[in-house]
Every structure is written in structure tokens, then in C-alpha cells.
Amino acid sequence: MKQKTKTFDFLLMLPPVLLAGFGIVMIYSASMVTSVLVDNNPAYEMALKQGIWLVIGLIGFLFACFFNYKIYQKLTKWIVLIMIIALLAVKFFGVTINYSTSWIHIGSLSIQPSEFVKIGLIIYLATIYTKKQAYIGDFFKAVLPPLAITSLLLALIISQPDVGTAAIIFSIACAVIFSSGIKFRHLSLLIFIGVTILVAIGFQMVTDEKASRFTGAYQPFEDPDDSGYQLIQSYIAIGTGGLSGVGIGQGVQKLGYLTQAESDFIMAVVAEELGLFGVLFVLINLSIIVLRGLFIAKKCENAFGSLLAIGISAMIGIQAIINLGAISGLLPITGVPLPFVSYGGTSLVVLLFSVGILNNIARHVNYQRFNEETVIPDQSEKNVQFYNRKRRQTTSAQ
């Protein structure tokens, strides 16, 4: 029992739980007034829903912590099939929210399949490029074939239309592919082609409302009542908070001035009510998860586990960068939630499940390190042979 306890990476387990709990508190603060006055719901409505999703996410988190991550390699074909079916289901049964048909209603729950595609594609690419390590330098034999599935998934997501999520998934795929060991010129070619296609399709499918997000991001004060309104309200919230904030629940911008305060712009509410200290709390915990994930990827001797850890770390890091860039005016507003904190059940469940996988990889790494550091009391040749045999049996059982 003591040996099994040592394999847990508590530095990786605590931050996501802290952020998710913190997120529920901030969601309640950000939505309590609009829930009553606008939606005619109880003040705790959104926080309660997020709490239910958190319970589901924690169950998935614990399951993933104990489920051997290597088994996902055997399930890859089924994972790909489920991803395609789920995205096709959105085309026929999807519900439109905020100009995108990306959700499916199951009873009272709204599920966004594209969120599951993020972790599913990471598993798929990690599996395929692990198998192709022997000839990873061959672009047409190793690099190109898996991109057919990737392109199909991206096309289905773009058609919703959800160019923001497609861009995130494309970036995650690039991180996994680059880490697999392909040549830099091959990666550069893929990025050039991918970005060109995304931009071309984006301009073709973008509506006037979505186009205003780009113009409002870099010139908000030229149209403060329309395209620049949301970003200006975010600036006011961030600037008002100062060092320690105005106090939790005391923010003003969430009172109908800053829309989507509980989701995409929840960090602006954090900045206003908790100030720089609240912002640093979120940033430090996110940084711990991402950096710890990359550390685990480096220590993992299994190629599949290493690529999986890189992909999950990239997924969390990229989403955080895009969200924070949007609320600060560095990037266009694309509707990307802040990992673990923003309102959104599907996103929270997928993130907790993904970090659970990361913890399982860490457990295997720590188990191996624990065995290597164990001291053999008796160094006689007979006992050494017995110890090595028992160690091989233990490793095989694990």
C-alpha cells in the first residue's frame, strides 16, 4: 500500500481540483444576478449545474488515474469511430447556440462532442506515430496518412461552424506530430498548409457577427458600442480589480455590462473581484499542470505515454493562452473557455478525465523510479537473482 501511494503525483492531482472548485465559486458570483433578473432562475442555477458536472468529471478523473493508459492504444479504432459518429450526429441532431451548431441535447444536458474530439485525437495521433517511429522521417509513409482522419474531424467541426475549436485541435495535433520526431521542414509544411486552409475556410464561413470579433479585438475603441464593447468591458473589469480586487461577489461588470461573464470572460470577473492575487492563483495552478505534464512526458520511457502527456499538456496550455489572449485584447474573441474555471460541463469533464490520464502516466513513471531506487538488502548472487525475478513479475502484473 505504501509503495502504491508513492506512485501518485499529488502535485498534479491537486491543482485541477482546486481550479474546478474555485471555478464553481466564481461561476456563482458571475451569474447570480443575471440568472435571477434575465433568465428567471435561482441565483445558484449555473453553479449547481457546474457542480453536477464536476462530480461526473471527478469520477472520470479517478477512473483515468487507475485505468492503464496503454490500453487506449488497443481502443484507438473505436475511439476514432465514436468521434466521427458523434460529430455526424451534431450535423443531424445538433442545437445552435451562439451561432454555432456544436451541441447535442440529451435530456436536460447539453453536450459538445468537439470537446471529446480533443482528447480522442490526441490518443489517435499518439498511437499512430508511436507505431511509425521506425520510419518517422518518411513524410509520405509516416506523417501524411494519419492526417486524413485529422482533416475529416477538422472539416466536420469547421462546418458547425466552430473555427476556434478547429484551430485549437489543429494546434494540438501539430504539438503531438512535432514531438513524434518528424523533420522540422515537414512540420513547417504542415503548419503552412493547415493555417492557409483554416484561414481560407474561416473567411468563407465567417458571419458579420464573427468578423466583428476580429476587428473589435485590435480596434475596440473605434466602435465602443458594438464590435469593441465586450473587450472594453473586460478592460474595465481588469483595471478595476487592482492588486486585491473589489471583493468576491462585489463586481459590477457582471451586472449586465460584461456578457458571457461566467464562461469565456470569467477571468475578467476574477481580476475585478480578486485582483492580481486571484489571477496569479489561476495562472500558477494552470502552469503547474502544464509544466508537470511536460516533465512527465520527458521522464516517460514509453513513446505512447510521452506523446499522450505532451498532447494533454498542449491542450490545456493552448486553451488557456487563447482564452487569456481574448480577454486582454491580444487575440480575437473565439469563444474558448478557460480550462477548469469557465462554465461548461463537457469541457470540465474532458479536462478532468485528461488530467486523470496524465496522472496514470505519472504513476507508471513513479512506479518505475521507485523500483529503481529500492535497495537490495542482501547482495549475494542468489538473492539478487531472486529479487530481479520478483521485480520482473511485479512489473508485468502492473
Residue pairs with C-beta under 8 A, 6 or more apart in sequence:
3 367
3 370
6 366
6 370
7 362
7 363
7 364
7 366
7 367
7 370
8 65
8 359
8 362
8 363
8 366
9 292
9 296
9 359
9 362
9 363
9 366
11 288
11 292
12 288
12 289
12 292
12 293
12 296
12 355
12 358
12 359
12 362
13 65
13 359
15 285
15 286
15 288
15 289
16 61
16 285
16 289
16 340
16 351
16 352
16 355
17 58
18 285
19 282
19 285
19 286
19 339
19 340
19 341
20 54
20 57
20 340
20 341
20 348
20 352
21 54
22 281
22 282
22 341
23 50
23 266
23 340
23 341
23 342
23 343
23 348
24 47
24 50
24 51
24 54
25 47
25 248
26 262
26 266
26 269
26 270
26 273
26 341
27 46
27 47
27 50
27 262
27 266
27 342
27 343
28 43
28 44
28 46
28 47
29 248
29 249
29 251
29 254
29 269
29 273
30 251
30 254
30 261
30 262
30 266
30 269
30 343
31 43
31 45
31 46
31 47
31 254
31 261
31 262
31 343
32 43
32 44
32 47
32 249
33 43
33 254
33 255
33 256
34 254
34 255
34 256
34 261
35 41
35 42
35 43
35 44
35 45
35 46
36 42
36 43
37 256
38 256
39 45
42 48
46 262
46 343
49 345
50 343
50 345
50 348
52 345
53 345
53 346
53 348
53 349
54 348
54 352
56 345
56 349
57 348
57 349
57 351
57 352
57 353
58 352
60 349
60 352
60 353
60 356
61 352
61 353
61 355
61 356
61 359
62 356
63 353
63 356
64 353
64 354
64 355
64 356
64 357
64 359
64 360
65 356
65 359
65 360
65 363
66 360
67 360
68 360
69 304
69 305
69 308
69 357
69 360
69 361
69 364
70 302
70 304
70 305
72 79
72 123
72 127
72 308
72 357
73 127
73 130
73 304
75 123
76 123
76 124
76 127
76 128
79 120
79 123
79 124
80 120
80 124
80 149
82 120
83 113
83 116
83 117
83 120
83 121
83 153
84 152
84 153
84 156
86 104
86 113
86 116
86 117
87 113
87 114
87 117
87 153
87 156
87 157
88 156
89 104
89 113
90 101
90 102
90 103
90 104
90 113
90 114
90 156
90 160
91 101
91 156
91 159
93 104
94 101
94 102
94 103
94 104
94 160
95 101
95 103
95 104
95 105
95 110
97 103
97 110
98 335
99 207
99 209
99 210
100 160
100 161
100 162
100 335
101 160
102 112
102 113
102 114
102 157
102 160
102 162
102 165
103 110
103 111
103 112
104 110
104 111
104 112
104 113
105 111
109 345
110 345
110 346
111 345
111 346
112 344
112 346
112 347
114 157
114 160
114 162
114 165
114 169
115 165
115 346
115 347
115 349
115 350
116 346
116 350
117 153
117 157
117 169
118 168
118 169
118 172
118 315
118 350
118 354
119 312
119 315
119 350
119 353
119 354
119 357
121 150
121 153
121 169
121 172
121 173
122 172
122 176
122 308
122 311
122 312
122 315
122 354
123 308
124 146
124 149
125 146
125 150
125 173
125 176
125 177
125 180
125 307
125 311
126 176
126 304
126 307
126 308
126 311
127 304
128 145
128 146
129 136
129 142
129 146
129 176
129 177
129 180
129 307
130 180
130 303
130 304
130 307
132 141
132 142
132 180
133 180
133 181
133 303
135 141
135 142
136 142
136 143
136 180
136 181
136 182
137 181
137 182
137 183
139 182
139 183
139 186
142 182
143 177
143 182
143 186
143 190
147 190
150 173
153 169
154 166
154 169
154 170
157 165
157 166
157 169
158 166
158 198
158 201
158 202
158 205
161 205
161 206
163 198
163 201
163 202
163 205
163 206
163 210
163 334
164 322
164 334
164 335
164 336
165 336
166 198
167 198
167 322
167 334
168 315
168 318
168 319
168 322
168 336
170 194
170 198
171 314
171 318
172 311
172 314
172 315
172 318
174 187
174 190
174 191
174 194
175 310
175 311
175 314
175 318
176 307
176 310
176 311
176 314
177 187
177 190
178 187
179 297
179 306
179 307
179 310
180 307
212 223
212 226
212 227
213 227
213 332
213 333
213 334
214 332
215 222
215 223
215 227
216 223
216 226
216 227
216 228
216 229
216 230
216 231
216 333
217 231
217 326
217 329
217 331
217 332
217 333
218 329
219 228
220 227
220 228
220 229
220 231
220 232
220 235
220 329
221 228
221 232
222 228
223 229
224 232
230 258
230 259
230 260
230 265
230 333
231 327
231 329
231 333
233 253
233 257
233 258
233 259
233 268
234 253
234 258
234 265
234 268
234 327
234 328
234 329
235 329
236 253
236 257
237 251
237 253
237 258
237 265
237 268
237 269
237 271
237 272
238 268
238 271
238 272
238 327
238 328
240 246
240 251
240 252
240 253
240 272
241 271
241 272
241 273
241 274
241 275
241 276
241 278
241 279
242 275
242 276
243 275
243 276
243 277
244 274
244 275
244 276
244 277
245 271
245 272
245 273
245 274
245 275
245 277
245 278
246 252
246 272
246 273
247 273
248 273
248 274
249 273
250 273
251 269
251 272
251 273
252 272
253 261
253 268
253 269
253 272
254 261
254 262
254 269
254 272
258 265
258 268
258 269
259 265
261 268
261 269
262 269
262 342
262 343
263 337
263 342
263 343
263 344
264 323
264 326
264 327
264 333
264 335
264 336
264 337
264 338
264 342
265 327
266 338
266 341
266 342
266 343
267 279
267 282
267 323
267 324
267 327
267 338
267 341
268 327
270 278
270 279
270 282
270 341
271 278
271 279
274 281
282 338
282 341
286 316
286 317
286 320
286 339
286 340
289 313
289 316
289 355
290 313
290 316
290 317
290 320
291 313
292 358
292 362
293 309
293 310
293 312
293 313
293 316
293 358
294 309
294 310
294 313
296 309
296 358
296 361
296 362
296 365
297 305
297 306
297 307
297 309
297 310
297 313
297 361
298 306
299 365
299 369
300 306
300 309
300 361
300 364
300 365
301 365
301 368
302 364
305 361
305 364
305 365
308 357
308 358
308 361
309 358
309 361
312 354
312 355
312 357
312 358
313 358
315 354
316 339
316 351
316 354
316 355
319 336
319 337
319 338
319 339
320 338
320 339
322 331
322 334
322 336
323 336
323 337
323 338
323 339
323 342
324 330
324 338
325 331
326 332
326 333
326 334
326 336
337 343
337 344
337 347
339 347
339 351
340 348
340 351
340 352
364 398
367 398
368 395
371 391
371 394
371 395
376 383
376 384
376 387
377 383
